[in-house]
Amino acid sequence: MNQEDAADSQLMYRIERPVYDEAFIRTQLVKRKKKSTTLRQRLADKFKCSSEKAKTVALSLFPILTWLPSYPVKQFLFSDVVSGLSTGMVQLPQGLAYAMLAAVPPVYGLYSSFYPVVLYAFFGTSRHISVGTFAVVSLMIGAVAAREAPDSMFYIRSANGSNMSAGMDVDLEARDARRVQVAVVLTTMVGSIQFVLGLLRFGFVAIYLTEPLVRGFTTAASVHVVVSQLKYLLGVKTPRFTGPLSAVYSIKAVLTEITSTNVTTLVLGLVCCVFLYGVKVLNEHFKKKLPIPIPGEIIVVIVSTGISYGLSLSEDYTVDVVGKIPTGLQLPAVPDFSLLPNLFMDSFAVAIVGFSMGISLSKIFAIKHGYSVDGNQELIAFGLCNFLSSFFQTFAITSSMSRSLIQESTGGKTQIAGLVASLVVLLVVVAIGFVFQPLPQTALAAIIMVNLLGMFRQFRDIPGLWRTSKIELAIWLVSFIASVLLGLDYGLLVAITFALLTVIYRLQSPKMSLLGHVPDTGLYCNLDDYEEAAECEGIKIFHSNSSIYFANSDLYVSMLKEKSGVNPERLQAAQKAQKKKRVKASSSHRSPLDICVKYKEERVTHEVLPLNNVVEEQRNGQLEDTHCDSNSEQDAFIMPLSAVHSIILDWTSASFIDSVGAKAIKQVIKEYAAVDVRVVIASCNRTLLDELDALQFFNEDVTTAMLFPTVHDAVLHCQHSNSHAPAAMKRFTTR
């Protein structure tokens, strides 16, 4: 297709109309609708019950109803079952290990891996995350439990009534029971806080968890999880650390005890790591040829348990294993709410970290698989999971990175996989828990670490962000560094605060420019960026890509004066100096007198004539306009000091304005009017116009006739007005 054919086939846009201003639009073109409904009627409509509204509420509260009726059994069921079995086999040892991190007996980790998983399948909106125990949340709970029920409270008194030394004759049963009470009450509070925040639509916080923040945060969480597993991989004993620099202290403790590494534990763990990594590489390389991924996690759990049992690793080689697993479920019980006063702040921190971890992973998988998650419903789902499950002796849960990666990578499509995983845990709890008692903890550590490799690949984001957006790179790095050093609770707070500061920075540093007209179009583009854009003679078109409010109104005004090259204060000062020179020239009868005024880069030379010369020229008809009063010395001798007669404020990008911004604009209009420079506003949206009306922006000096629907309307108006304006009684040349 040649250029002529392309031009002929191009759609044409032709319009011929008068130049519109806001005054004409309001009186002739549009009329505001009258609201016929009262506040009472609107409230009645909002709370009106109908079958359709009830259905919407039910689907919102129970997201499972949106996909379960149309569940493709043939396509999804096999994959979900395989994924659920794989996840369940990992969820089992993780529940046992993370229970120890939470300072409660191992069986409570299994309870926490069953009840919440079942509930989330009904209330959650993510299809791929695996909820249950999580290392960081477990560590936070363990710190609170150890603080509220330390060993020193449960020393057994000797015969003479004195306490035994620390670490000896501790009533472990009483201590563990107390710590379970603390963890359960803490979980009840966490669930209540999350549920209430969900009802209050606090899920909007997910909006501020931008992708760079989420990826930096989850990478930092991966670091915490790996650090927490090092002691299990090496088979060393180290204390628990929480709070700021906990990761550093944990690494230091592991390095300090590294000489006491259990070689058998380390070798077994490394073999598991190598095997799992090889399986993952094979699954990735042959994923199109394999009907299902090779279940490496199941193989590791079964083989390592068999080896541990056959070789008596725990007895002969002192390899740490999971230990005794009681059978059966406990009856529901009411938590001991007398512990609440000391746990509120801790429960709030766990609630925010748990939700943030869950929504972060949910968003990652939702983006990858092309669906959306509801932050408010996720809060409600986690709240119900924690609150209801706490009556069955569980501790707080969230989504697990390692298990979620397993559930997704092994082909999981929906939360049916989560239900299958929960059934695996239930089977172990009620029937065959003793089978996994010899499971080495180092195998668990290997499974966790290898499955976190995907999260560590997020370090590859850094070069890409460096090329595309330095601000987003800063968010990623701050989120990662703060979360690693300060812990996930404080790190998340720092990351969100920094992300909000970047928004403020962008609003405080908008791009401001002058626009020029592209010939034969109605388009106006940045003069500095486009060669075709040409400045309209005598008109400056000022554009800013932000709104105008208290924080940037001063910047807006100062940049307007700088970009336009017209400063009212300097022009008024020049006029005063000009008047003094004229008076002096008149008194000394010297004529003509050249006055040079320099403003920015523009240098204008003005010739000032005595009054009698000006009047004489008026009589001879040498001036184009005689509307000026020849008896007014100011009208006769004050000369415009700038070639700019009009300034157009392009508000295309402005979405709101406050009272401070409105006052600043009115003051600017007044200042420029004092030096005979017209200021008009273009491309103001109707919502912003409503705000201007509410702020009483318009008056006798600033009228609606100064507002135009487009920049082109404003330009045509200014050109037309200037062509019919009275000629100035002066002669000036620009050098």
C-alpha positions in Angstrom: 0.0 0.0 0.0 1.5 3.3 -1.1 1.3 6.6 0.9 -1.6 7.9 -1.2 -3.7 4.8 -0.6 -2.8 4.9 3.1 -3.9 8.5 3.3 -7.2 7.7 1.5 -7.9 4.8 3.8 -7.2 6.8 7.0 -10.2 7.8 9.0 -10.8 11.6 8.8 -11.9 13.7 11.8 -13.5 17.0 10.8 -15.4 19.4 13.0 -16.4 22.9 12.7 -17.8 24.7 15.7 -17.4 27.9 17.7 -14.6 28.3 20.2 -16.1 27.1 23.5 -15.5 28.5 26.9 -17.0 27.2 30.2 -19.5 30.0 30.4 -21.0 29.1 27.0 -20.9 25.4 27.9 -22.8 25.8 31.1 -25.5 28.1 29.6 -25.9 26.6 26.2 -24.6 23.0 26.0 -24.9 21.0 29.2 -27.3 21.0 32.1 -26.6 19.2 35.4 -29.1 16.4 36.3 -31.2 17.0 39.3 -30.9 14.3 41.9 -34.4 13.1 42.6 -33.4 10.5 45.3 -33.1 11.5 48.9 -30.5 10.3 51.4 -33.1 8.0 52.9 -33.9 6.5 49.5 -30.2 5.9 48.7 -29.6 4.2 52.1 -32.7 2.1 51.5 -31.4 1.0 48.1 -28.0 0.2 49.5 -29.4 -2.1 52.2 -32.2 -3.4 50.1 -32.2 -7.2 50.0 -32.8 -9.1 46.8 -32.0 -12.6 45.5 -29.4 -11.2 43.1 -27.7 -9.3 45.9 -27.9 -12.3 48.2 -26.2 -14.4 45.5 -23.5 -11.8 45.0 -22.8 -11.7 48.8 -22.7 -15.5 49.0 -20.3 -15.8 46.0 -18.1 -13.1 47.6 -18.0 -14.8 51.0 -17.6 -18.3 49.6 -15.4 -18.0 46.5 -15.4 -21.8 46.1 -18.9 -21.5 44.7 -17.6 -19.5 41.7 -15.4 -22.4 40.4 -16.5 -25.6 42.0 -19.8 -26.1 40.1 -17.9 -25.8 36.8 -14.8 -27.7 37.9 -13.3 -29.7 35.0 -12.8 -33.1 36.6 -11.1 -34.8 33.7 -8.6 -32.0 33.1 -7.9 -30.9 36.7 -8.6 -33.6 39.2 -5.6 -35.8 38.5 -3.2 -32.9 38.6 -4.8 -31.6 41.8 -4.6 -35.0 43.5 -0.9 -35.4 42.6 -0.2 -31.9 43.7 -2.1 -32.4 46.9 -0.3 -35.6 47.8 3.1 -33.9 47.1 2.2 -30.8 49.2 0.7 -32.9 52.0 3.9 -35.0 52.3 5.8 -31.7 52.7 3.2 -30.1 54.9 3.5 -33.0 57.3 7.2 -32.6 58.3 6.9 -28.8 58.0 4.1 -28.7 60.4 6.1 -30.8 62.9 9.2 -28.7 62.5 7.5 -25.3 62.6 5.6 -26.3 65.7 9.0 -26.6 67.4 9.8 -23.1 66.1 6.5 -21.9 67.7 7.6 -23.4 71.0 4.7 -25.9 71.2 4.7 -29.7 70.9 5.0 -31.1 67.3 1.5 -32.5 67.1 0.1 -28.9 67.2 1.8 -28.2 64.0 -0.2 -31.0 62.4 -3.4 -29.5 63.7 -2.4 -26.2 62.2 -1.8 -28.0 58.9 -5.3 -29.5 58.8 -8.1 -27.2 60.0 -7.0 -23.9 58.3 -6.3 -25.6 55.0 -9.8 -27.0 54.8 -11.3 -23.6 55.7 -9.2 -21.7 53.2 -10.4 -23.9 50.4 -13.9 -22.5 51.0 -13.1 -18.8 51.8 -9.9 -18.0 49.9 -9.5 -16.5 46.5 -6.1 -17.8 45.5 -6.0 -21.1 43.6 -2.4 -22.0 44.2 -1.1 -20.9 47.6 -0.7 -23.5 50.3 -1.8 -22.2 53.7 -0.6 -23.6 57.0 2.4 -23.2 59.2 5.1 -20.8 58.1 8.6 -20.4 59.5 8.7 -16.7 60.2 5.2 -16.5 61.7 6.0 -19.6 63.8 9.2 -17.9 65.0 7.2 -14.8 66.0 4.7 -16.9 67.9 7.5 -18.9 69.5 9.1 -15.7 70.8 5.8 -14.6 72.4 5.2 -18.0 73.9 8.7 -18.2 75.3 8.3 -14.7 76.7 5.0 -15.3 78.4 5.9 -18.8 79.6 9.7 -19.0 80.2 11.4 -22.0 81.7 12.0 -20.1 84.9 8.2 -20.2 85.7 8.2 -24.0 85.7 11.2 -25.1 87.7 10.4 -28.0 90.0 11.3 -27.2 93.6 13.7 -29.5 95.4 13.1 -31.1 98.8 14.6 -28.1 100.7 12.3 -25.7 98.8 14.9 -24.0 96.6 14.7 -23.7 92.9 16.9 -25.8 90.7 19.3 -24.1 88.3 18.1 -23.1 84.9 17.8 -26.0 82.4 17.3 -28.6 85.1 14.1 -30.3 86.3 11.7 -28.1 84.3 8.1 -29.2 84.4 8.0 -29.6 80.6 4.3 -30.7 80.5 3.1 -27.7 82.4 5.4 -25.4 80.4 4.2 -26.7 77.1 0.6 -26.5 78.1 1.0 -22.9 79.1 2.8 -22.1 75.8 0.0 -23.8 73.9 -2.5 -21.5 75.7 -0.5 -18.5 74.7 -0.1 -19.5 71.1 -3.9 -20.4 70.9 -5.0 -17.1 72.4 -2.6 -15.2 70.2 -4.0 -17.0 67.2 -7.6 -16.1 68.2 -6.6 -12.4 68.4 -4.8 -12.6 65.0 -7.9 -14.1 63.4 -10.2 -11.5 65.0 -8.0 -8.6 63.8 -7.7 -10.0 60.3 -11.5 -10.6 60.0 -12.4 -7.2 61.3 -9.9 -5.5 58.9 -11.4 -7.5 56.1 -14.9 -6.3 56.9 -13.6 -2.8 57.1 -12.2 -3.2 53.6 -8.6 -2.9 54.8 -7.5 -5.1 51.9 -6.7 -1.9 50.0 -3.3 -2.2 51.7 -2.6 -4.7 49.0 -2.6 -1.8 46.5 0.5 -0.4 48.2 2.2 -3.7 47.9 3.6 -3.0 44.5 5.2 -5.8 42.5 8.8 -4.7 43.3 7.9 -4.4 47.0 6.3 -7.8 47.0 9.2 -9.5 45.2 11.8 -7.8 47.4 9.8 -8.8 50.5 9.3 -12.4 49.5 13.0 -12.7 48.6 13.9 -11.4 52.1 11.4 -13.9 53.6 13.2 -16.6 51.8 16.4 -15.5 53.4 14.8 -15.8 56.8 13.5 -19.2 56.1 16.8 -20.5 54.8 18.6 -19.1 57.8 16.1 -20.8 60.1 16.9 -24.1 58.4 20.7 -24.0 58.6 20.9 -25.5 62.0 18.7 -28.4 61.0 20.9 -29.0 57.9 24.0 -29.0 60.0 22.6 -30.7 63.0 23.7 -28.0 65.5 21.9 -26.5 68.5 21.4 -22.8 68.5 19.0 -20.5 70.4 16.0 -18.7 68.9 16.4 -15.1 67.7 13.7 -12.7 66.8 13.3 -9.0 66.0 15.8 -6.7 64.2 19.1 -8.4 63.1 17.6 -11.8 64.0 19.0 -13.3 60.7 22.5 -11.9 61.5 22.4 -13.3 65.0 21.2 -16.7 63.8 24.0 -16.9 61.2 26.5 -15.9 63.8 25.2 -18.6 66.2 25.4 -21.3 63.5 28.9 -20.3 62.6 29.9 -20.3 66.2 28.6 -23.9 66.6 29.8 -25.1 63.2 32.6 -27.1 64.7 30.0 -29.3 66.4 28.3 -30.1 63.0 26.8 -33.6 62.8 28.5 -35.1 59.8 25.8 -37.7 59.2 23.1 -35.0 59.3 25.0 -32.8 56.9 25.7 -35.5 54.4 22.1 -36.7 54.5 20.9 -33.1 54.0 23.3 -32.4 51.1 22.3 -35.6 49.4 18.7 -34.7 49.7 19.4 -31.2 48.3 21.3 -32.5 45.3 18.6 -35.1 44.6 15.8 -32.6 44.8 17.6 -30.0 42.7 18.3 -32.7 40.0 14.6 -33.7 40.1 13.5 -30.1 39.6 15.9 -29.6 36.7 14.6 -32.7 35.1 11.0 -31.6 35.7 11.7 -28.2 34.1 13.6 -29.6 31.2 11.1 -32.3 30.3 7.9 -30.7 31.5 6.3 -31.0 28.1 7.2 -34.7 27.8 6.4 -35.9 31.4 2.7 -36.7 32.1 3.2 -35.5 35.7 6.2 -34.0 37.4 8.5 -36.4 39.3 7.4 -36.1 43.0 10.9 -35.6 44.4 9.6 -34.4 47.8 7.6 -37.6 48.3 10.6 -39.7 47.4 12.9 -37.8 49.8 10.4 -38.1 52.7 9.8 -41.8 52.2 13.5 -42.8 51.5 15.0 -40.6 54.3 12.4 -41.9 56.8 13.2 -45.5 55.8 17.0 -45.0 56.0 16.6 -43.3 59.4 14.5 -46.1 60.7 16.7 -48.9 59.2 20.0 -47.5 60.4 18.7 -46.0 63.7 20.2 -42.7 62.8 18.7 -40.9 65.8 20.2 -43.4 68.3 23.5 -44.4 66.7 24.4 -41.2 64.9 22.4 -38.6 67.0 20.6 -37.3 64.0 17.6 -35.1 65.0 14.3 -36.6 63.9 10.7 -35.5 64.2 10.0 -37.6 67.2 6.7 -38.8 68.8 3.5 -38.0 67.1 0.3 -38.6 69.2 -2.7 -40.0 67.3 -6.2 -38.5 67.2 -7.7 -35.0 67.2 -8.5 -32.9 70.3 -12.0 -31.7 71.2 -12.6 -28.0 70.7 -11.9 -25.8 73.7 -12.4 -22.1 74.5 -9.0 -20.2 74.7 -7.9 -18.6 77.9 -8.7 -15.0 77.2 -7.1 -13.8 80.4 -3.9 -13.7 78.5 -5.2 -11.1 76.0 -3.9 -7.8 77.6 -0.3 -8.8 77.0 -0.7 -10.1 73.5 -2.5 -7.4 71.6 0.5 -5.7 70.0 2.1 -9.0 69.2 -1.2 -10.3 67.6 -1.5 -7.2 65.5 2.1 -7.6 64.2 1.5 -11.3 63.4 -1.8 -10.5 61.7 -0.2 -7.9 59.4 2.9 -10.1 58.6 0.7 -13.1 58.0 -1.7 -11.3 55.6 1.2 -9.6 53.8 2.9 -12.9 53.2 -0.3 -14.5 52.0 -1.4 -11.6 49.7 2.2 -11.3 48.4 2.3 -15.0 47.3 -1.3 -14.8 46.1 -0.5 -11.9 43.8 2.6 -13.6 42.4 0.7 -16.7 41.4 -2.3 -14.7 40.2 -0.1 -12.6 37.9 1.6 -15.8 36.6 -1.6 -17.6 35.9 -3.8 -14.7 34.8 -6.4 -14.3 37.4 -7.0 -11.9 40.3 -7.2 -12.1 44.1 -9.4 -10.0 46.4 -7.4 -8.5 49.2 -10.4 -7.9 51.4 -11.7 -11.5 51.0 -8.2 -12.8 51.7 -8.2 -10.9 55.0 -11.6 -12.4 55.8 -10.4 -15.9 54.8 -7.2 -15.7 56.9 -9.2 -14.3 59.8 -11.7 -17.1 59.7 -9.0 -19.7 59.3 -7.1 -18.5 62.3 -10.1 -17.6 64.5 -12.1 -20.8 64.0 -9.1 -23.1 64.0 -7.8 -21.7 67.3 -10.7 -23.4 69.1 -9.1 -26.7 67.9 -5.7 -25.9 69.4 -3.9 -24.5 66.4 -1.4 -21.6 66.1 -1.5 -18.7 63.5 -1.0 -19.7 59.9 -0.3 -18.0 56.6 0.7 -19.1 53.1 4.0 -21.0 52.8 6.4 -20.1 50.0 8.0 -23.6 49.8 4.7 -25.5 49.8 3.0 -23.0 47.5 5.8 -23.5 45.0 5.4 -27.3 45.4 1.7 -27.1 45.0 2.0 -25.0 41.9 5.0 -26.7 40.3 3.5 -30.2 40.7 0.5 -29.2 38.6 -2.0 -27.9 41.2 -4.9 -26.0 39.6 -7.3 -25.2 42.4 -7.6 -25.5 46.2 -8.8 -29.1 45.7 -5.0 -29.8 46.0 -5.1 -28.1 49.4 -8.0 -30.3 50.5 -6.1 -33.4 49.4 -3.0 -32.2 51.3 -5.1 -31.7 54.4 -6.5 -35.2 54.1 -2.9 -36.5 54.0 -2.2 -34.7 57.3 -5.5 -36.0 58.8 -4.5 -39.5 57.9 -1.2 -39.1 59.7 -2.8 -37.5 62.8 -5.5 -40.2 63.3 -3.8 -43.3 62.0 -0.2 -43.5 60.9 1.7 -40.7 62.6 4.2 -43.1 64.1 5.5 -43.9 60.6 7.0 -40.5 60.2 8.5 -40.3 63.7 12.0 -41.3 62.3 11.9 -38.6 59.6 15.2 -36.6 59.8 14.8 -32.9 60.2 17.7 -32.3 57.8 15.6 -33.8 55.0 12.9 -31.3 55.8 15.5 -28.5 55.7 16.6 -29.7 52.3 13.1 -29.7 50.9 12.5 -26.2 52.1 15.7 -24.8 50.8 15.5 -26.3 47.3 11.9 -25.2 46.9 13.0 -21.6 47.7 15.3 -21.5 44.7 12.5 -20.0 42.7 12.2 -17.1 45.1 15.9 -16.4 45.0 15.7 -16.1 41.2 14.0 -12.8 41.9 17.4 -11.3 42.3 17.4 -11.2 38.5 14.9 -8.3 38.8 17.7 -5.9 39.8 19.3 -5.5 36.4 16.0 -5.0 34.6 14.7 -2.5 37.2 18.0 -0.6 36.9 17.4 -0.2 33.1 13.7 0.6 33.4 12.9 2.4 36.7 15.4 3.5 39.3 12.6 4.3 41.7 11.1 0.8 41.5 14.6 -0.6 42.0 15.0 1.4 45.1 11.6 0.0 46.4 12.9 -3.5 45.7 16.2 -3.0 47.5 14.7 -1.2 50.5 12.0 -3.9 50.9 14.6 -6.6 50.7 17.3 -5.0 52.9 14.9 -3.7 55.5 13.0 -7.1 55.8 16.3 -9.0 56.1 17.8 -6.8 58.7 14.8 -5.6 60.7 12.6 -8.7 60.4 9.5 -9.1 58.3 7.2 -7.1 60.5 9.3 -3.9 60.8 10.8 -4.5 57.3 7.3 -4.5 55.7 6.4 -1.3 57.5 9.6 0.3 56.3 9.0 -0.9 52.7 5.4 0.4 52.6 6.5 3.7 54.1 9.2 4.0 51.5 6.9 3.1 48.7 4.5 5.9 49.8 7.4 8.3 50.0 8.2 7.5 46.4 4.7 8.4 45.5 5.0 11.7 47.3 8.4 12.3 45.6 6.8 11.8 42.2 3.9 14.1 43.0 6.4 16.7 44.4 8.6 16.4 41.3 6.2 16.5 38.4 7.4 17.1 34.8 6.5 20.6 33.7 7.0 21.9 30.2 5.9 24.3 27.5 3.7 23.0 24.7 3.8 23.9 21.0 1.3 23.4 18.2 1.9 20.6 15.7 1.0 22.3 12.3 -2.2 21.2 10.6 -3.4 19.4 13.7 -5.1 20.2 17.0 -2.2 18.5 18.8 0.1 20.2 21.3 3.3 18.6 22.3 6.4 19.3 24.4 8.6 21.9 22.7 11.7 20.2 24.0 10.9 16.7 22.8 9.3 17.2 19.4 10.8 19.0 16.4 7.4 19.6 14.8 6.0 21.5 17.8 6.1 25.2 17.2 5.4 27.9 19.8 2.4 30.1 19.2 3.4 33.7 18.9 2.8 35.7 22.1 1.3 32.6 23.8 2.9 30.3 26.4 1.2 27.0 27.0 2.2 25.5 30.4 1.7 21.9 31.1 2.2 19.9 34.4 1.5 16.2 34.8 0.2 16.5 38.3 -2.7 17.9 40.2 -2.4 21.2 42.1 -2.6 21.1 45.9 -1.0 22.3 49.1 2.2 20.3 48.7 3.2 21.5 45.1 1.3 24.7 44.6 4.4 26.8 45.3 6.4 24.7 42.9 3.7 24.9 40.2 3.7 28.7 40.4 7.5 29.1 40.4 7.9 26.7 37.5 5.2 28.6 35.6 7.1 31.8 35.9 10.4 30.1 35.1 9.2 28.2 32.1 7.1 31.0 30.6 9.9 33.5 31.0 7.3 36.0 32.3 7.8 37.1 35.9 5.1 39.6 37.1 7.1 40.8 40.0 10.1 41.7 37.8 7.8 43.3 35.2 6.2 45.5 37.8 9.6 46.5 39.1 10.7 47.3 35.5 7.5 49.4 35.0 8.3 51.4 38.1 11.9 52.0 37.0 10.5 53.0 33.6 8.1 55.5 35.1 11.0 57.1 37.1 13.1 57.4 34.0 10.2 59.0 32.2 9.6 61.5 34.9 13.3 62.3 34.9 13.3 62.6 31.1 10.3 64.9 31.1 11.8 67.2 33.7 15.1 67.4 31.8 13.3 67.8 28.3 15.5 65.1 26.8 13.9 63.1 24.1 14.1 60.4 22.9 15.3 58.3 25.8 16.2 54.6 25.4 15.5 52.3 28.3 16.9 48.8 28.2 15.2 46.2 30.3 16.7 42.7 30.6 14.4 39.9 31.6 15.8 36.3 31.6 17.2 35.7 28.1 14.9 38.2 26.4 16.4 41.7 25.9 13.9 44.4 24.9 14.7 48.0 24.0 12.0 50.6 24.5 11.9 54.1 23.2 10.1 56.5 25.6 8.6 59.6 24.1 7.5 62.7 25.9 3.8 63.2 26.3 3.5 65.9 23.8 5.1 63.7 21.1 2.7 60.9 21.9 -0.3 63.2 21.7 1.0 64.6 18.5 1.3 61.1 17.0 -2.2 60.4 18.1 -3.4 63.5 16.3 -1.6 62.5 13.1 -3.2 59.1 13.3 0.1 57.2 13.5 -1.2 54.9 16.3 -3.6 52.1 15.4 -5.9 52.7 18.3 -7.1 55.9 20.0 -9.1 54.3 22.8 -6.5 55.3 25.4 -6.9 58.5 27.3 -4.2 60.9 26.2 -4.5 62.7 29.5 -3.3 59.6 31.4 0.4 59.7 31.7 0.5 56.1 32.7 -1.5 54.9 29.7 0.7 57.0 27.4 4.1 55.9 28.7 3.9 52.6 30.5 5.0 50.1 27.9 4.6 46.2 27.9 7.9 44.7 28.8 7.2 41.2 27.4 6.1 39.9 24.0 3.9 37.3 25.8 0.3 38.5 25.9 -1.4 35.2 27.0 -0.6 32.2 29.2 -2.6 28.9 28.9 -2.6 26.5 31.8 -3.1 23.0 30.5 -4.9 21.0 33.2 -5.3 17.8 31.2 -3.4 15.8 33.8 -4.9 17.5 36.9 -7.3 15.2 38.8 -8.0 17.4 41.8 -7.3 20.7 43.4 -7.5 21.9 47.0 -8.2 25.3 48.5 -4.4 26.1 48.7 -3.9 25.3 45.1 -7.0 27.3 44.1 -5.8 30.4 46.0 -2.4 30.1 44.4 -3.9 30.0 40.8 -6.2 32.9 41.6 -3.2 34.9 42.9 -1.2 34.1 39.7 -4.1 35.2 37.5 -4.2 38.5 39.5 -0.5 39.1 39.3 -0.3 38.5 35.5 -3.4 40.7 35.0 -1.6 43.5 36.7 1.1 43.4 33.9 -1.4 42.9 31.0 -0.8 39.2 30.6 -4.0 37.1 30.2 -4.1 33.7 32.0 -6.7 31.1 30.9 -7.2 27.5 31.8 -7.7 24.6 29.3 -8.7 20.9 29.4 -10.2 21.0 32.9 -12.3 17.9 33.6 -15.9 18.1 34.9 -15.0 16.6 38.3 -12.3 19.2 38.8 -14.8 21.9 37.8 -17.1 20.7 40.5 -14.3 21.1 43.0 -13.6 24.6 41.7 -17.2 25.5 42.2 -17.2 24.1 45.7 -14.0 26.1 46.5 -15.8 29.3 45.2 -13.0 29.7 42.7 -15.0 31.9 40.3 -15.7 35.5 40.9 -15.7 38.9 39.1 -12.0 38.6 38.3 -11.9 34.9 37.6 -14.9 33.9 35.5 -16.0 30.7 33.8 -15.2 32.5 30.5 -11.5 31.9 31.3 -11.9 28.2 31.1 -11.8 26.3 27.8 -12.5 22.6 27.1 -9.4 22.1 25.0 -6.0 23.7 24.6 -6.8 24.5 20.9 -10.0 26.4 22.0 -7.8 28.5 24.4 -5.2 29.2 21.8 -7.7 30.4 19.2 -9.4 32.6 21.8 -6.1 34.2 22.8 -5.1 34.8 19.2 -8.4 36.3 18.4 -8.5 38.5 21.5 -5.0 39.8 20.9 -5.7 40.7 17.3 -8.6 42.9 18.4 -6.8 44.4 21.4 -5.8 48.1 21.5 -2.3 48.8 20.2 0.1 49.8 22.8 1.3 53.4 22.7 5.0 52.4 22.4 7.6 51.3 19.9 9.8 48.4 20.8 12.3 46.2 19.1 13.7 42.9 20.3 17.4 42.3 20.1 
